[in-house]
């Protein structure tokens, strides 16, 4: 049986490797490094969920979430950040993110956010 496909929008190669490694048993992850590449990918293709870094080379902050939601409103979006910041989390959720997860080496917070988004 095929694994559910997730879109990972992450410009930091090490962070992308960590996320892909955390998810490899449960999901097929398609990785792009820029928002423009993600939006192009979403033109006619729908992953089960999008994991989106809040700081990309071509856009920063909640506008990233809004752009992904506009391109694919039915795809749940989870904001990823290297910072545990309540204001940034609130802004990401106000822009349409289902959750805000601080990147790290623990799988549980990310898996929990994805499970909730897919429910």
SESE-552038 format. One record per atom (N, C-alpha, C, CB): x, y negated, z; atom name. Coordinates in nm, 2 decimals, always signed. Each point is the difference from the previous one (the first is absolute). Glycine has a CB too. Example, Ala and Ser with C-alpha at 12.3 -4.5 7.8 and 13.67 -1.06 7.14 Angstrom:
2
      x      y      z atom
  +1.32  +0.57  +0.78    N
  -0.09  -0.12  +0.00   CA
  +0.09  -0.12  +0.00    C
  -0.19  +0.12  +0.12   CB
  +0.15  -0.23  -0.19    N
  +0.09  -0.11  +0.00   CA
  -0.08  -0.11  +0.08    C
  +0.12  +0.06  -0.22   CB
REM end
This chain:
119
      x      y      z atom
  +0.08  +0.12  +0.00    N
  -0.08  -0.12  +0.00   CA
  +0.09  -0.12  +0.00    C
  -0.19  +0.12  +0.12   CB
  +0.15  -0.22  -0.20    N
  +0.08  -0.13  -0.01   CA
  -0.02  -0.08  +0.13    C
  -0.03  +0.00  -0.26   CB
  +0.14  -0.07  +0.29    N
  +0.00  -0.09  +0.12   CA
  -0.06  -0.13  -0.04    C
  +0.20  +0.11  +0.09   CB
  -0.27  -0.18  +0.00    N
  -0.05  -0.13  -0.03   CA
  +0.11  -0.09  -0.03    C
  -0.19  +0.04  +0.16   CB
  +0.17  -0.13  -0.26    N
  +0.10  -0.09  -0.05   CA
  -0.01  -0.14  +0.07    C
  +0.00  +0.12  -0.22   CB
  +0.11  -0.17  +0.27    N
  +0.01  -0.13  +0.06   CA
  +0.09  -0.09  -0.08    C
  -0.04  +0.10  +0.23   CB
  +0.01  -0.23  -0.23    N
  +0.09  -0.10  -0.06   CA
  +0.07  -0.07  +0.11    C
  -0.16  -0.03  -0.20   CB
  +0.29  +0.03  +0.19    N
  +0.09  -0.07  +0.09   CA
  +0.06  -0.11  -0.07    C
  +0.05  +0.21  +0.13   CB
  -0.07  -0.33  -0.08    N
  +0.06  -0.12  -0.06   CA
  +0.10  -0.05  +0.10    C
  -0.21  -0.06  -0.13   CB
  +0.34  +0.08  +0.11    N
  +0.10  -0.02  +0.09   CA
  +0.13  -0.03  -0.07    C
  -0.10  +0.15  +0.17   CB
  +0.16  -0.27  -0.14    N
  +0.12  -0.04  -0.08   CA
  +0.13  +0.05  +0.07    C
  -0.12  -0.20  -0.08   CB
  +0.12  +0.23  +0.21    N
  +0.12  +0.05  +0.07   CA
  +0.01  +0.15  -0.03    C
  -0.02  -0.18  +0.18   CB
  +0.13  +0.22  -0.24    N
  +0.02  +0.14  -0.04   CA
  +0.00  +0.09  +0.12    C
  +0.13  -0.08  -0.20   CB
  -0.06  +0.04  +0.31    N
  +0.01  +0.08  +0.12   CA
  -0.14  +0.02  +0.06    C
  +0.24  -0.08  +0.04   CB
  -0.32  -0.03  -0.03    N
  -0.13  +0.01  +0.06   CA
  -0.09  +0.10  -0.09    C
  +0.02  -0.23  +0.10   CB
  +0.00  +0.21  -0.23    N
  -0.08  +0.09  -0.09   CA
  +0.04  +0.15  +0.02    C
  -0.02  -0.19  -0.17   CB
  +0.14  +0.22  +0.18    N
  +0.05  +0.13  +0.03   CA
  -0.06  +0.06  +0.13    C
  +0.21  -0.05  -0.13   CB
  -0.21  -0.04  +0.23    N
  -0.05  +0.05  +0.13   CA
  -0.15  +0.03  -0.01    C
  +0.17  -0.14  +0.12   CB
  -0.25  +0.05  -0.18    N
  -0.14  +0.02  -0.01   CA
  -0.03  +0.12  -0.08    C
  -0.04  -0.25  +0.01   CB
  +0.11  +0.27  -0.13    N
  -0.02  +0.11  -0.08   CA
  +0.03  +0.13  +0.08    C
  +0.05  -0.13  -0.21   CB
  +0.06  +0.13  +0.28    N
  +0.03  +0.12  +0.08   CA
  -0.10  +0.03  +0.11    C
  +0.24  -0.05  -0.04   CB
  -0.30  -0.05  +0.10    N
  -0.10  +0.02  +0.10   CA
  -0.12  +0.06  -0.05    C
  +0.09  -0.20  +0.12   CB
  -0.12  +0.17  -0.25    N
  -0.13  +0.04  -0.06   CA
  +0.01  +0.11  -0.09    C
  -0.07  -0.23  +0.02   CB
  +0.19  +0.28  -0.05    N
  +0.01  +0.10  -0.11   CA
  -0.07  +0.13  +0.02    C
  +0.22  -0.10  -0.03   CB
  -0.25  +0.14  +0.15    N
  -0.08  +0.13  +0.02   CA
  -0.15  -0.02  -0.03    C
  +0.18  +0.07  +0.17   CB
  -0.23  -0.19  -0.16    N
  -0.14  -0.02  +0.00   CA
  -0.05  -0.08  -0.12    C
  +0.01  +0.01  +0.24   CB
  +0.08  -0.08  -0.31    N
  -0.04  -0.09  -0.11   CA
  +0.10  +0.00  -0.11    C
  -0.12  -0.14  +0.16   CB
  +0.07  +0.11  -0.28    N
  +0.09  -0.03  -0.11   CA
  +0.01  -0.15  -0.01    C
  -0.07  +0.21  -0.13   CB
  +0.19  -0.27  +0.14    N
  +0.02  -0.14  +0.01   CA
  +0.06  -0.05  -0.13    C
  +0.03  +0.01  +0.25   CB
  -0.10  -0.11  -0.31    N
  +0.05  -0.07  -0.11   CA
  +0.05  -0.13  +0.05    C
  -0.16  +0.11  -0.16   CB
  +0.29  -0.14  +0.13    N
  +0.07  -0.12  +0.06   CA
  +0.03  -0.10  -0.11    C
  +0.10  +0.15  +0.18   CB
  -0.13  -0.28  -0.15    N
  +0.04  -0.11  -0.08   CA
  +0.06  -0.10  +0.09    C
  -0.18  +0.04  -0.17   CB
  +0.26  -0.13  +0.12    N
  +0.08  -0.10  +0.08   CA
  -0.06  -0.14  +0.00    C
  +0.19  +0.14  -0.05   CB
  -0.28  -0.17  -0.04    N
  -0.05  -0.13  -0.01   CA
  -0.15  +0.00  -0.01    C
  +0.21  -0.07  -0.11   CB
  -0.27  -0.05  +0.14    N
  -0.15  -0.01  -0.01   CA
  -0.04  +0.01  -0.14    C
  +0.00  -0.14  +0.21   CB
  +0.07  +0.07  -0.30    N
  -0.04  +0.01  -0.14   CA
  -0.01  +0.14  -0.06    C
  +0.10  -0.23  -0.03   CB
  +0.00  +0.31  +0.08    N
  +0.00  +0.14  -0.05   CA
  -0.12  +0.08  +0.06    C
  +0.25  -0.01  -0.02   CB
  -0.29  -0.03  +0.15    N
  -0.11  +0.07  +0.06   CA
  -0.13  -0.04  -0.07    C
  +0.12  +0.00  +0.22   CB
  -0.14  -0.13  -0.25    N
  -0.12  -0.04  -0.07   CA
  -0.01  +0.06  -0.14    C
  +0.01  -0.21  +0.13   CB
  +0.11  +0.22  -0.20    N
  +0.00  +0.07  -0.13   CA
  -0.04  +0.15  +0.02    C
  +0.18  -0.16  -0.08   CB
  -0.13  +0.22  +0.18    N
  -0.03  +0.14  +0.03   CA
  -0.15  +0.02  +0.03    C
  +0.23  +0.03  +0.08   CB
  -0.29  -0.13  -0.01    N
  -0.14  +0.01  +0.04   CA
  -0.10  -0.02  -0.12    C
  +0.07  -0.07  +0.23   CB
  -0.01  +0.02  -0.34    N
  -0.09  -0.02  -0.11   CA
  -0.04  +0.13  -0.07    C
  +0.12  -0.22  -0.04   CB
  -0.23  +0.28  +0.09    N
  -0.05  +0.12  -0.06   CA
  +0.04  +0.13  +0.08    C
  +0.01  -0.11  -0.22   CB
  +0.06  +0.09  +0.33    N
  +0.04  +0.11  +0.09   CA
  -0.03  -0.03  +0.14    C
  +0.18  +0.07  -0.16   CB
  -0.24  +0.03  +0.23    N
  -0.04  -0.03  +0.14   CA
  +0.06  +0.11  +0.09    C
  -0.21  -0.11  -0.08   CB
  +0.31  +0.06  +0.17    N
  +0.05  +0.09  +0.10   CA
  -0.11  +0.02  +0.11    C
  +0.24  -0.07  -0.05   CB
  -0.22  +0.16  +0.14    N
  -0.09  +0.01  +0.12   CA
  +0.02  -0.11  +0.10    C
  +0.00  +0.25  -0.03   CB
  +0.12  -0.31  +0.03    N
  +0.03  -0.10  +0.10   CA
  +0.13  -0.08  -0.05    C
  -0.11  +0.13  +0.19   CB
  +0.12  -0.26  -0.16    N
  +0.12  -0.07  -0.03   CA
  +0.07  -0.05  +0.13    C
  -0.11  -0.08  -0.22   CB
  +0.23  +0.11  +0.23    N
  +0.09  -0.05  +0.11   CA
  +0.08  -0.11  -0.05    C
  +0.01  +0.23  +0.10   CB
  -0.03  -0.35  -0.05    N
  +0.06  -0.12  -0.06   CA
  +0.08  -0.08  +0.10    C
  -0.19  -0.01  -0.16   CB
  +0.32  +0.00  +0.13    N
  +0.09  -0.09  +0.08   CA
  -0.05  -0.14  -0.01    C
  +0.20  +0.16  -0.04   CB
  -0.19  -0.23  +0.16    N
  -0.05  -0.14  +0.00   CA
  +0.10  -0.10  -0.05    C
  -0.13  +0.07  +0.20   CB
  +0.25  -0.03  -0.24    N
  +0.10  -0.09  -0.05   CA
  +0.07  +0.06  -0.12    C
  +0.04  -0.10  +0.23   CB
  -0.08  +0.06  -0.35    N
  +0.05  +0.05  -0.12   CA
  +0.07  -0.11  -0.08    C
  -0.19  +0.17  -0.01   CB
  +0.27  -0.14  -0.09    N
  +0.08  -0.10  -0.07   CA
  -0.10  -0.10  -0.08    C
  +0.19  +0.17  -0.02   CB
  -0.30  -0.12  -0.02    N
  -0.09  -0.09  -0.08   CA
  -0.12  -0.05  +0.08    C
  +0.07  +0.13  -0.20   CB
  -0.08  -0.10  +0.33    N
  -0.11  -0.06  +0.08   CA
  +0.02  +0.03  +0.15    C
  -0.16  +0.01  -0.20   CB
  +0.11  -0.09  +0.29    N
  +0.01  +0.03  +0.14   CA
  -0.13  -0.02  +0.07    C
  +0.24  -0.08  -0.01   CB
  -0.26  +0.15  +0.12    N
  -0.11  -0.02  +0.09   CA
  -0.13  +0.06  -0.05    C
  +0.11  -0.20  +0.07   CB
  -0.22  +0.15  -0.01    N
  -0.13  +0.05  -0.03   CA
  -0.05  -0.01  -0.15    C
  -0.05  -0.06  +0.24   CB
  +0.11  -0.03  -0.31    N
  -0.03  -0.01  -0.14   CA
  +0.03  +0.13  -0.08    C
  +0.05  -0.25  +0.01   CB
  +0.04  +0.33  +0.04    N
  +0.03  +0.13  -0.06   CA
  -0.12  +0.09  +0.02    C
  +0.25  -0.03  +0.04   CB
  -0.30  +0.03  +0.07    N
  -0.12  +0.09  +0.03   CA
  -0.11  -0.04  -0.08    C
  +0.08  +0.03  +0.23   CB
  -0.11  -0.16  -0.24    N
  -0.11  -0.06  -0.08   CA
  +0.02  +0.04  -0.15    C
  -0.03  -0.19  +0.17   CB
  +0.15  +0.18  -0.22    N
  +0.02  +0.04  -0.14   CA
  -0.03  +0.14  -0.03    C
  +0.17  -0.18  -0.01   CB
  -0.12  +0.27  +0.10    N
  -0.03  +0.14  -0.02   CA
  -0.15  +0.03  +0.02    C
  +0.23  +0.06  +0.09   CB
  -0.29  -0.12  +0.00    N
  -0.15  +0.02  +0.02   CA
  -0.08  -0.05  -0.12    C
  +0.04  -0.02  +0.25   CB
  +0.01  -0.09  -0.31    N
  -0.07  -0.05  -0.12   CA
  +0.02  +0.09  -0.11    C
  +0.03  -0.23  +0.08   CB
  +0.09  +0.29  -0.10    N
  +0.02  +0.09  -0.11   CA
  -0.07  +0.14  +0.02    C
  +0.22  -0.11  -0.03   CB
  -0.23  +0.15  +0.15    N
  -0.06  +0.13  +0.03   CA
  -0.08  +0.00  +0.13    C
  +0.18  +0.12  -0.13   CB
  -0.30  -0.19  +0.12    N
  -0.08  -0.02  +0.13   CA
  -0.04  +0.13  +0.07    C
  -0.08  -0.21  -0.10   CB
  +0.07  +0.32  +0.03    N
  -0.04  +0.13  +0.06   CA
  +0.12  +0.07  +0.07    C
  -0.19  +0.01  -0.17   CB
  +0.31  -0.05  +0.15    N
  +0.12  +0.07  +0.05   CA
  +0.03  -0.06  +0.14    C
  +0.09  +0.04  -0.24   CB
  -0.09  +0.04  +0.34    N
  +0.04  -0.06  +0.13   CA
  +0.15  -0.04  +0.00    C
  -0.18  +0.15  +0.12   CB
  +0.21  -0.26  -0.05    N
  +0.13  -0.05  +0.01   CA
  +0.05  +0.00  +0.14    C
  -0.04  -0.14  -0.21   CB
  +0.16  +0.18  +0.23    N
  +0.06  +0.00  +0.13   CA
  +0.13  -0.09  -0.01    C
  -0.09  +0.23  +0.07   CB
  +0.09  -0.34  +0.01    N
  +0.12  -0.09  +0.00   CA
  +0.11  +0.06  +0.08    C
  -0.15  -0.20  -0.02   CB
  +0.27  +0.19  -0.04    N
  +0.12  +0.05  +0.07   CA
  +0.09  -0.12  +0.03    C
  -0.01  +0.22  -0.12   CB
  +0.08  -0.22  +0.23    N
  +0.09  -0.11  +0.04   CA
  +0.11  +0.05  +0.09    C
  -0.19  -0.16  -0.03   CB
  +0.30  +0.09  +0.02    N
  +0.11  +0.03  +0.09   CA
  -0.02  -0.07  +0.14    C
  +0.15  +0.03  -0.20   CB
  -0.26  -0.11  +0.21    N
  -0.02  -0.08  +0.12   CA
  -0.13  +0.04  +0.07    C
  +0.14  -0.19  -0.10   CB
  -0.13  +0.20  +0.23    N
  -0.12  +0.02  +0.08   CA
  -0.05  -0.14  +0.04    C
  +0.08  +0.22  +0.09   CB
  -0.17  -0.27  -0.17    N
  -0.05  -0.14  +0.00   CA
  -0.15  +0.00  +0.00    C
  +0.21  -0.09  -0.11   CB
  -0.28  +0.05  +0.22    N
  -0.14  +0.00  +0.01   CA
  -0.07  -0.09  -0.10    C
  +0.02  +0.05  +0.24   CB
  +0.04  -0.17  -0.26    N
  -0.05  -0.10  -0.09   CA
  +0.01  +0.05  -0.15    C
  +0.06  -0.18  +0.16   CB
  +0.05  +0.24  -0.19    N
  +0.01  +0.06  -0.14   CA
  -0.09  +0.12  -0.02    C
  +0.24  -0.07  +0.00   CB
  -0.26  +0.15  +0.10    N
  -0.10  +0.11  +0.00   CA
  -0.14  -0.05  -0.02    C
  +0.15  +0.14  +0.14   CB
  -0.19  -0.25  -0.07    N
  -0.13  -0.05  -0.01   CA
  -0.02  -0.06  -0.14    C
  +0.00  -0.05  +0.25   CB
  +0.10  -0.02  -0.30    N
  -0.01  -0.06  -0.14   CA
  -0.01  +0.11  -0.10    C
  +0.14  -0.20  +0.08   CB
  -0.06  +0.31  -0.07    N
  -0.01  +0.11  -0.10   CA
  -0.14  +0.06  +0.00    C
  +0.25  +0.04  +0.04   CB
  -0.30  -0.02  +0.08    N
  -0.14  +0.06  +0.01   CA
  -0.10  -0.09  -0.05    C
  +0.07  +0.13  +0.20   CB
  -0.06  -0.26  -0.17    N
  -0.09  -0.10  -0.06   CA
  +0.00  -0.01  -0.15    C
  +0.03  -0.13  +0.21   CB
  +0.09  +0.16  -0.27    N
  +0.01  +0.01  -0.14   CA
  -0.05  +0.13  -0.06    C
  +0.20  -0.15  +0.02   CB
  -0.24  +0.24  +0.06    N
  -0.05  +0.13  -0.05   CA
  +0.07  +0.13  +0.03    C
  -0.09  -0.14  -0.17   CB
  +0.20  +0.13  +0.25    N
  +0.07  +0.12  +0.03   CA
  -0.08  +0.08  +0.11    C
  +0.22  -0.12  -0.05   CB
  -0.22  +0.25  +0.04    N
  -0.07  +0.08  +0.09   CA
  +0.08  +0.01  +0.13    C
  -0.10  +0.13  -0.18   CB
  +0.23  -0.14  +0.17    N
  +0.09  +0.01  +0.12   CA
  +0.13  -0.07  -0.03    C
  -0.11  +0.22  +0.07   CB
  +0.19  -0.24  +0.04    N
  +0.13  -0.06  -0.01   CA
  +0.09  +0.09  +0.08    C
  -0.09  -0.24  -0.02   CB
  +0.19  +0.29  -0.05    N
  +0.09  +0.10  +0.06   CA
  +0.14  -0.05  +0.00    C
  -0.15  +0.19  -0.07   CB
  +0.22  -0.19  +0.18    N
  +0.14  -0.04  +0.01   CA
  +0.08  +0.12  -0.05    C
  -0.04  -0.16  +0.20   CB
  +0.13  +0.13  -0.30    N
  +0.08  +0.11  -0.05   CA
  +0.10  +0.05  +0.10    C
  -0.02  -0.11  -0.23   CB
  +0.04  +0.24  +0.22    N
  +0.09  +0.06  +0.09   CA
  +0.02  +0.15  -0.04    C
  -0.07  -0.16  +0.19   CB
  +0.13  +0.23  -0.10    N
  +0.04  +0.14  -0.03   CA
  -0.10  +0.10  +0.06    C
  +0.23  -0.07  +0.00   CB
  -0.34  +0.02  +0.06    N
  -0.10  +0.08  +0.06   CA
  -0.12  +0.02  -0.10    C
  +0.06  -0.07  +0.23   CB
  -0.10  +0.19  -0.26    N
  -0.11  +0.02  -0.10   CA
  -0.13  -0.03  +0.06    C
  +0.14  +0.18  -0.11   CB
  -0.17  -0.16  +0.24    N
  -0.13  +0.00  +0.05   CA
  -0.08  -0.13  -0.02    C
  +0.09  +0.15  +0.17   CB
  -0.03  -0.27  -0.15    N
  -0.08  -0.12  -0.03   CA
  -0.04  -0.01  -0.14    C
  +0.12  -0.12  +0.18   CB
  -0.03  +0.15  -0.27    N
  -0.04  -0.01  -0.14   CA
  -0.10  +0.11  -0.05    C
  +0.23  -0.09  -0.04   CB
  -0.21  +0.21  +0.09    N
  -0.10  +0.11  -0.03   CA
  -0.13  -0.03  +0.06    C
  +0.18  +0.16  -0.01   CB
  -0.19  -0.22  +0.13    N
  -0.13  -0.04  +0.06   CA
  -0.07  -0.10  -0.08    C
  +0.09  +0.06  +0.22   CB
  -0.01  -0.17  -0.27    N
  -0.06  -0.10  -0.08   CA
  -0.05  +0.05  -0.13    C
  +0.15  -0.16  +0.11   CB
  -0.08  +0.25  -0.17    N
  -0.04  +0.05  -0.13   CA
  -0.13  +0.09  +0.02    C
  +0.24  +0.00  -0.09   CB
  -0.24  +0.08  +0.19    N
  -0.11  +0.09  +0.03   CA
  -0.13  -0.09  +0.02    C
  +0.15  +0.18  +0.10   CB
  -0.13  -0.28  -0.02    N
  -0.12  -0.09  +0.02   CA
  -0.04  -0.07  -0.12    C
  +0.08  -0.04  +0.23   CB
  +0.01  +0.00  -0.32    N
  -0.04  -0.07  -0.12   CA
  -0.07  +0.09  -0.10    C
  +0.20  -0.15  +0.03   CB
  -0.16  +0.28  -0.03    N
  -0.06  +0.10  -0.09   CA
  -0.13  +0.06  +0.05    C
  +0.23  +0.05  -0.08   CB
  -0.26  -0.08  +0.21    N
  -0.12  +0.06  +0.06   CA
  -0.13  -0.07  -0.05    C
  +0.13  +0.06  +0.20   CB
REM end
